[in-house]
Amino acid sequence: MYQWQAISEQIELTTGQAFGVVSAQKLAGGDINAAFRLQGHDKSYFVKLNCADLLAMFDAEFAGLQDLANTQTMRVPVPVVYGTTGDHSFLVLEYIELGRFNPVSERLLGWQLSQLHQVKQSYFGWHRNNTIGSTPQMNDRSEDWPDFWRNHRLYFQLKLAAKNGYCGNLQRAGERLCCDMEALFDSYRPQASLLHGDLWAGNAAVDKQGCPVIFDPACYYGDREADLAMTELFGGFSNDFYEAYQEVCPLDQGFGVRKTLYNLYHILNHLNLFGGGYLRQAENMVAILLAELG
C-alpha cells in the first residue's frame, strides 16, 4: 500500500548502505502525517507519509532539522531523505528509541534551548517558507520584528480564518490588535534567534540515555519568547525546564503579556486546521490583549 520497497531504495541510494524492509509498524500520534517505524534486518528508520502534493512540507522540515543539527546545541533526528512515491510524499529520519523525562533531562532541555536561542541572525525570518502543521508559514526576511509578526503570522492566519468562514468579531478584534500591537514592544527589542517554531510538549522527548530530543520543527529566526510561549500550550513543560532556561537567558518582564500574542498564532492555526472548537479561545486571547493595550 505504501510502496515500502521504493522508499527503501531511496534510503539505500542516500546512505550507500543496503536496507531491506522486514516490517513497517504504524506509530500513534500526530494529527498531520501518518508515521511508521520501518524495520530492516539490523536498522530502523522513522518514516512520515502524506499526500504527494505536500512534498514541500517535508522538504522544509528536512531543511529545518539540518539547521537545528548544525548548531550542535540540541539533538534532533538525523534527516535521511525525502521524496515521492506513488500517491505519497515521504520523509525518512533516524529512528530514536525514546525514554522518560526526569528532572535532570528536563533541566538539560531548558539549558540546551537557551544555547539554541543564542544562535543569532541579522534579520527575522528564514531562507525559505515552511509550514506550521500543514499550514503555509511565510518567512520573508524583515528587520522589524513587530512588523514581521503582524504580517507573516497574525494577519496571515486571520485572513485564512476569514476564508474558512470565521468572520465577525474575530476579524474585527483581530484587525484592531494588529494595528495596536506595536505598543507591546515599546521597551522591548528582541534579537533574531534561531527558533524551533513549534515547540510544544509533544515535539520534545528524551532518548534512552536521557538526552533531550526535539523534532517536527517549523524553524525561523525570531523572538526567543515565541518558542518559550508555545512551551506553555497543550500541557507545558516542567519548572525544572524553565528554571534552567532562565538561569542562562532570563525573560523580560513583558513576557507575561506577549506570550499571549505569540500563542494566539498557534491557536488561530489550530482553528484553521481543526475547526471551530478553537474559535472561543482565539477570541478570548484577542480580548485579553486588547484589554492590556487599553
N, C-alpha and C positions, 0 to 999 in steps of 0.2 A: 504493500500500500504506500509506504513512504520511500521506496526506492533506496533502501539502505546500501545496496551494492554500489550505486552511483556515488553516494556520499563517501563510502569507504574508499573508493578510488580517488576521490579528491583529497582525502586525508593522506593517502599514500603518496600522491604527487607532491603535496606540500611538505610533508615530513621526510620523504625519502625512505620511509620505513614501511614494511609490509603490515597490513592490518586487515584481518578477516573478521567479519561480523559473526559473533556467536549468538548474541541475543540483543534485543532492544527493549529496555524496560521503561514504560511510561512513568514519569515522575509527577507528583502532585504539586500544586502551587502555580501561581502565575495566571493572570487574567487575560493576557495578550497573546502569548505564544503557547504552543504545545512543547513540552520538554521531555527529553529521553536520556537515559544512560545507555550509550552504545558500547557494548562489551565485546572486546576481542579476546584472543587466547591469553594475553598477558597484559593488556592495557585497556583502559576505559576512556571514553570521551563524553562530554556533556553536549547535547545537540538540541538547538532550538529550531522549531519549524513554524512557518506561517505561509500565507498565500504568496505566490510568486511575485505579485506586484508590490510587495513590501520589502523587496531586497534592499532598497536604500536604507531602511531602518537597521538592518543587520550590518550593512556597510559602515554606517555611522557608529554603531555600538562597537564594532571591531576597532575603529579608529580611536574611540574613547578609551577602551581598555588599553590600547597601546600607549596613549598619552599618560594614563594613570601609572602604568607599569614603568614607563621611562623615568618617572620621578623618583623611583626607588624609595618611596615613603610608605606605601601600603601594598599588601598583596592583593592581586586580582587574578582571576582565572586567565591563564595564557590563551589568547585568541589564536586559533589554528587556521581556519579557512572559512569562507562564506561563499555562497553561490546559489544557483537554482538547479532544480532537477524536477522534471515533470511539472506538476501544478504547485510545487512548493519552493519557497526560499528557505535556506538553512544557514545556521551559524554553528560552527564547531568550536568548542572551548575545552581546555584542560578540565578533567573531572577531578574534583577535590572532595575527599571524604571529610565530612563535617563532624565537629564535636559540639560541646556545650559551652556557652559563655560562663565565666566565673569572674569574680571581682578583679583579678589580675588581668585577664584578657579584655575586660571592659575598660579598665584604665588604659591599657595599651592601645585600644581602638581610639580613645579620646586623644591620646598623645600623638598617635600616627596621623590622625586627621588634622591636628594642629600643624604637623610638618607638611602635609599636603597643601594646606592653605598658605604656606609660606612660599609656594611656587607662584611667582607673580608674572604679570604681563603688562604691557603699556596701554592696553585697550580692554574694553569689556566686549564680550562675545567669544567667537571661536573662529577657526579657519574654515568652517563649513556649518551648514544647518544640520540638525539631527532630529530626534523625536523625544517626546516625553510620553511614555507609554507608546501608543501608536500615533499620537497626535504630532504633526509637524511642530518643530521648535526652531524659531528663527534666531540666528546668531550673528547678524550683520554687525560689524565692528562699530563701536561707539566710544568716544572719550567721556561721555556724560552718563553716569550710572542711572540717575532717576529717569532720564530720557530713554535709556535702553529698557529699563523695567516697564515703563509706561507703554512704549510702543511694541516691543517684541515679546512681552509677557502678558500684561493685563489687557491691553487693547486687543491683542490677537485672540485671546480666549473669550473676551466679551463679544467680539464680532462673530466668532464661531458659535457661541451660545445663542446669539440672535438668529443665526441661520438654522439652528436646531430648535427654534421656537421659544426660547427663553427670553422674552422681551419684558416690557413693562418696567416694574420697579428695579429689577436687577440692572437693566440698561441705563435707566435714568440716574440711579445712585452710583453705578459704576463709572459713568461719564464724569460725574462730579468728582469722584475720588481721583480719577486720572488727572483731572485739571488741578486739583488741590494738593496732591500727594507730595509735591516738592518740599512742602513745609516740614515733612518728616526728616529731611536731610539738611536742615538749616545749619546745624552744628556738627554734622557727621559727613565725612568724605571718605568713603571706603576705597581701598585699593582693589585692583583686579586680581583675585586669587583663582587658581585652578579649582573648580568645584566638581564634585561627583554629579550633582544636579538632580538626583532622585533618591536622596539618602534617607529612606525610612527604614524601620527595623527589619522589614522583610528583605532588604538588599544588603544586609551585613550578617556575617556569621563568623565562626572560627573553625579552623581545621583541627585535626585530631591532636596536634601538638599545642593547641591553644592560641595559635597565631590568627589575628583577625583577617578576614577576607571581605572585600566589598565587590559588588557586581551590579549588573544592569545599569550602567551609568547613562547620564544624559549631560555630558560634560560641556562646560564653557567657562570662561573667565568672568567672575562676578564678585559680588559682596559675599564674603565668607558667612555672614549672618544668614544668607539664604539656605545654605546647607544646614546650619545649626537649627534654623527654624523648622525645617522639614523633619529633623530627627524627633521633634515633639508631636508629630502627627502619627496616627494609626498605631498607637501603643507606646512609642517613645523609647528612649534609652535610659540607662541607669544613672544614678547620681555619681557613681564612680567614673563613668564616661565623661560627664560634664565637668567634674572637678579636675580631672586630668587635662582636659582641653583648656580650661581657663587658667590653669597654672602656667601655661605657655602663652596662650592668646586670650587674655581677658576680654570680655564682651563689653561694648559700650552700653551705658545705662539706657539708651533709647531702644535697645534691642527688644525690650518687653512690648513695645508698641509695633515696631517694624516687623517683628516676626509674624504678626497677623497679616500684614501686607504681603509678605513673601509666601505664606501658606495659602492665602487667597488664590494665588495662581494655581496651586495644585488642586484645590477644591473645585475651582472652575474647570480644570481639566477633567476631574472625575465626573463633574456634571456633564461635560461634553462626551465623555467616553461611556459612562454607565447610567446616565439618566437622572430624572428629576428628584431622586432621593437626596441629592446634594444641593438642591436649589435653596432651601431654607437656610442651610449652613452658610452658603455663599452670601446670601442677602444679609444675614446676621453679622458676618465678618465685615462686610462693607459698611454696615451701620455703626459698628464699633469704631472703625477707622474714621468715619466722618464725625463721630462724636468727639474723638480725640482732636480732630482738626478744627472743631468749633464751627 
